[in-house]
Amino acid sequence: MVMGGAGFIGSHMVDALMKRGEEVCVLDNLSTGFLENIKHWIGSPNFTFIKGEASKIPTPEDYAPLKPIPIYDASKLACEALTIAYAVVSSFKKDRFI
C-alpha cells in the first residue's frame, strides 16, 4: 500500500513497484497529488486506487479497546515469540529436541 501514491514521490514509488511486478494499492485523497501521475496504471490487474483519507483506515482499536495485560503475561508472550523466531531462523527441527 502506497499512501499518497498520486503525489510526486508516491507516484515514483508506484512506478518502481509496478515494474517489479508487485501488487500495489494506492490510497490518496488527491489534495496535493494528481490522478495523471498514476493514470497509466489504472486498469492494470495488479493495481488498485482508493480515493480516501489514511485517517479513515480502521484499526483494531476501532473494533474493541485493547485490554491491558500483566507484565508477567507480556514477558511470557515475548519469550515464546522469541523462541519461535529463533527456532525458525536457526532451522531447528522437531527431532533435535527429542
C-alpha positions in Angstrom: 0.0 0.0 0.0 1.3 3.4 -1.0 -0.3 6.2 0.9 -0.1 9.4 -1.2 0.7 7.4 -4.3 -0.7 10.0 -6.6 1.9 12.6 -5.5 5.3 13.2 -6.9 7.3 10.9 -4.7 4.5 8.3 -4.2 3.9 8.0 -7.9 7.5 7.2 -8.5 7.3 4.5 -5.8 4.2 3.1 -7.5 6.1 3.1 -10.9 9.0 1.2 -9.3 6.8 -1.4 -7.5 4.6 -2.0 -10.6 7.7 -2.5 -12.8 8.9 -5.1 -10.3 5.6 -6.9 -10.7 4.3 -6.2 -7.2 0.6 -5.8 -6.3 0.1 -2.2 -5.5 -2.8 -0.4 -3.7 -2.7 3.4 -3.7 -4.6 5.4 -1.1 -4.7 9.1 -1.8 -7.2 11.9 -1.2 -5.8 13.8 -4.2 -5.4 17.0 -2.1 -1.8 17.5 -3.4 -1.4 14.6 -5.8 -2.8 14.2 -9.3 -4.5 11.2 -10.8 -2.5 11.9 -14.0 0.6 10.7 -12.2 -0.7 7.2 -11.9 -3.3 7.0 -14.8 -1.1 4.7 -16.8 -1.5 2.0 -14.1 -5.3 2.3 -13.8 -6.9 -0.8 -15.3 -3.8 -3.0 -14.6 -4.7 -6.2 -12.7 -2.0 -5.6 -10.1 -3.1 -2.0 -9.3 -5.9 -0.6 -7.1 -6.6 3.0 -6.4 -8.7 4.1 -3.5 -9.6 7.8 -3.1 -9.8 8.4 0.6 -8.1 9.5 3.8 -5.5 7.5 5.7 -7.1 8.6 9.0 -10.2 6.7 8.0 -8.5 3.3 7.8 -9.9 1.1 10.6 -7.5 -0.1 13.2 -8.0 -2.9 15.8 -8.8 -0.3 18.4 -11.9 0.7 16.3 -13.4 -2.7 16.9 -12.6 -3.2 20.6 -10.5 -1.5 23.2 -7.2 -3.1 23.9 -7.1 -4.7 27.3 -4.0 -4.2 29.5 -2.2 -7.4 30.4 0.1 -8.0 33.4 3.8 -7.7 33.0 4.3 -11.4 33.6 1.9 -12.3 30.7 3.6 -9.8 28.4 7.0 -11.2 29.1 5.8 -14.8 28.7 4.3 -13.9 25.3 7.6 -12.1 24.3 9.7 -15.1 25.3 7.5 -17.5 23.4 7.7 -15.3 20.3 11.5 -15.0 20.5 11.9 -18.8 21.0 9.8 -19.5 17.9 11.6 -16.8 15.9 15.0 -18.2 16.9 13.9 -21.7 16.0 12.8 -20.6 12.6 15.9 -18.6 11.9 18.2 -21.3 13.2 16.4 -24.0 11.2 15.7 -26.1 14.3 13.7 -29.2 13.5 11.4 -31.1 15.8 13.7 -34.2 16.0 16.5 -32.1 17.6 14.6 -31.7 20.8 13.8 -35.4 21.2 
